[in-house]
Amino acid sequence: MILVRIVFQAKFGKAGELAASFKGFEQAASVMRGHNVRILTDLSGPFDTVVQEMEYESVQAFMEDQERMFADPQFQATMGRSADLISSGYKEYYTIE
């Protein structure tokens, strides 16, 4: 089992709006098969950080879901509205021991 963390740096003052849009992704991304999906916002560290966490059986399973998600027109529309809220981001993969 792996944990995928996608860390976004929202534009100043936009973390709440970005987190709310990610909650909408959960509904729009019905093609995703990840488990224990969580949206986190910062209490310390860089301001306006939003993290999306999800568990998968493997990195390959996540990559397959990501490919399906980005091909989904509903997700594309939702992501398009959120793109202007993001200044940067990165992914982290962890093995769940």
C-alpha positions as a printed Julia matrix, in Angstrom:
97×3 Matrix{Float64}:
   0.0    0.0     0.0
   1.25   3.51   -0.77
   0.3    7.01    0.34
   0.2    9.67   -2.37
   0.49  13.26   -1.17
  -0.05  16.06   -3.65
   1.11  19.32   -2.07
  -0.15  22.57   -3.55
   0.98  26.08   -2.78
  -2.1   28.22   -3.26
  -1.89  31.88   -4.15
  -1.94  34.16   -1.09
  -5.27  33.97    0.72
  -6.7   31.3    -1.62
  -6.06  28.08    0.38
  -9.65  27.85    1.66
 -11.08  28.3    -1.81
  -8.67  25.72   -3.23
  -9.49  23.2    -0.48
 -13.22  23.69   -1.16
 -12.67  23.06   -4.87
 -10.76  19.84   -4.06
 -13.77  18.61   -2.1
 -15.69  19.08   -5.36
 -13.03  16.98   -7.16
 -13.94  14.02   -4.96
 -17.43  14.08   -6.46
 -16.21  14.82   -9.99
 -13.46  12.19   -9.89
 -15.68   9.15   -9.63
 -13.14   7.35  -11.84
 -10.61   7.4    -8.99
 -10.13   4.26   -6.9
  -8.0    5.72   -4.12
  -8.92   5.09   -0.49
  -8.94   7.36    2.56
  -8.85  10.56    0.51
  -8.22  13.59    2.71
  -7.77  17.29    2.12
  -5.42  19.06    4.55
  -4.62  22.75    5.04
  -1.62  24.23    6.83
  -1.43  25.09   10.52
   2.32  25.71   10.28
   4.97  25.99    7.58
   4.43  27.86    4.32
   1.16  29.82    4.24
  -1.67  28.72    1.95
  -0.55  25.09    1.61
  -3.21  22.54    0.65
  -2.47  18.82    0.62
  -4.49  16.05   -1.01
  -3.73  12.61    0.43
  -4.92   9.24   -0.83
  -3.98   5.59   -0.42
  -3.44   3.19   -3.32
  -2.37  -0.4    -3.8
   0.61   0.76   -5.91
   2.12   3.72   -7.74
   0.92   2.08  -10.96
  -2.7    2.05   -9.69
  -2.42   5.77   -8.89
  -0.95   6.54  -12.32
  -3.77   4.65  -14.05
  -6.38   6.54  -12.03
  -4.67   9.85  -12.72
  -4.73   9.13  -16.46
  -8.47   8.34  -16.32
  -9.15  11.39  -14.19
  -7.39  13.81  -16.54
  -9.36  12.35  -19.47
 -12.69  12.94  -17.66
 -14.46  16.09  -19.02
 -16.11  16.81  -15.65
 -12.72  16.76  -13.92
 -11.19  18.95  -16.64
 -13.88  21.58  -16.07
 -13.44  21.49  -12.29
  -9.64  21.61  -12.52
  -9.78  24.48  -14.98
 -11.61  26.6   -12.41
  -9.02  25.76   -9.73
  -5.85  26.24  -11.78
  -5.84  30.01  -11.2
  -5.71  29.42   -7.42
  -2.42  27.44   -7.54
   1.09  28.87   -7.72
   3.04  25.6    -7.46
   2.94  22.02   -6.27
   4.6   18.62   -6.1
   3.85  14.93   -5.39
   5.21  12.64   -2.7
   4.91   8.86   -2.59
   5.31   6.86    0.64
   5.18   3.18    1.45
   2.67   2.48    4.21
   4.43   0.13    6.62
